[in-house]
Amino acid sequence: AIITAGGGASAIASLTAVPGCSNTLVDAVMPYSNTASEELLDCRTDERVSAQVGSELAHHAYRKADRLVRLRHDEEALAGAKPIVVGLGCTAAVQTTGGGSGGYAAFVTCWHIGGTANFALRLPKSHTRAQQECAIGALLIYALTRAD
């Protein structure tokens, strides 16, 4: 499952463009407004773009993916080849029409049974919004490959 806030929609689009994606991706959510992110995490935070928030989103995605995989497969089927469950969380600050209040960055966490992998990306102010989105999407796909 993937939860990405503020950027990263291109990763979801890339994954769902592949035939059979539903065999891999069980859920993808993009809470875009601050209110939607706060509701999802059931908390209010002043710092919405941080490694901590990326990790919380990944943990939430992991728990949801695990629940959905268990619903999809009965326990007998899971006794054989157990599917790999991964939660990806991303929070990003990117260019806006208002000019933004500071630096641009993305924080991604890949949460899996073996632990977590954390990634941070600083985005140059010279990059366009499209370039920032491309970089965030690529980081999410890369993070997904780190689950083992």
N, C-alpha and C positions, 0 to 999 in steps of 0.2 A: 504494500500500500504506500501511497505517496501523499504527503501533505506539503504543499508549498505555498508560501505567503509572500506576496510582493513581487515575485518573479519566478520563472521556472516552468511556465506553461508550455514552452517549446519541448521540454523533456516529455511531458505527458503526451503531446501531439506526436512526437517521434515514436514513442512506445506504441500508441494506439494505431499508428499507421501500418504496423506490421500485422499481417494475417495471423490469427491465433493468439493475439495478445491476451485475450481473456484467460488463457491457460497460465499466464504469468502474472498479470496485473489484476488484483482483485478489487482495488478501490483507488481512486485518485480524487483528491479534494483540493480546492484552491480558495481558501478564505482570503479574499482580497482586501476587504476593509479591516481597519483596526478592530471594529466592533465584532466582526465575524471571527477574527483570530482569538479575541478575548473570550468569546462565547465557546469556541471549540476547546480552548485550554481551561475554561472555567476559572479564569483569573484575569486580573487587570495588571498590566505591567507598563512602566514608563519606557522601558527599553525594549522595543519590539523587534529589533534586529540585533541579535546576539547569538553567540554559540549556545548559551543556555536555552533560548527559545527554540533554536534549531533542534536541539536535543529533545526538548519536551515534545515538539511536533513529531519527531521520529519515534519516540516511545509511544505516543498516542497512535501513530500509524501502525506500529508493530503490533500493539495489542488488538487493534481492529483487524489487521490482516490475519493474525493467529485465530481470532474468533471466526472470521469468515471462512478460513481454510477448514477449520474443524466442522463448520456447518456444511461445507461442500462435500467433505469426505466422511464416511462413517469411520468409527474407531478401528474396525477390522481392516479397512483399506489402509489406514494410517500405520498399522503395525508393520506393513511391508516397507515400501519406499516412502519415507516421510518427506513431504515437500519442504523446501527451504522457505522459511518465512522471513521477510525483510520489511522493515519500516524505514522509509526515507522521509526526513524532515528538512525543510529549507525555509529560511526567512531571509528576505533581501530588501535592500534599499537601493532604488534605481531612480533614474531621471524622471522628473514629473514636470507637468506644465508650470508648476509653481516655482521651479528652479531648485527645489530641495534645500535642506537645511544643513547639510554637511557632506561627508564622504559617502561614496557608494560602495556597498559590500554585500556579500552573501555568505551565509553560514549554513552548512549542510551536515547532517548526521545520518549515517547508515546504521540502523539498529538491527541486530540479528542475534541468534542464539549464542554465537561465539563472542559477543560483545558489541562494541560500537567503534565506528571509524568517523572521525570528525574532520571537516574540511572548511577552510576559510578562504574567501576570494575578495581581494580589494579590486574594485573596478575603477579604471581611470576616468576622470571627469571628462576627458576628451572623447570617450566612447559615446556613440549614439545609444539611444534606448534599445534599438534593435541589436546592436553589438553586445550590450550588457545582457540582454535576454539570451542571446546565443551562448555567451560564456556561462551563464548560470545553468542553462539547459545541459550543456556539455558536462559541467561539473556534477550535476545530478546523475547523468548516465554513467559517468566515471565512478561515482560513489556506489552506484548499484553493482558495479563489477567487483567492488571490494568485499562484498558479502561472501563469506566462505563457511 
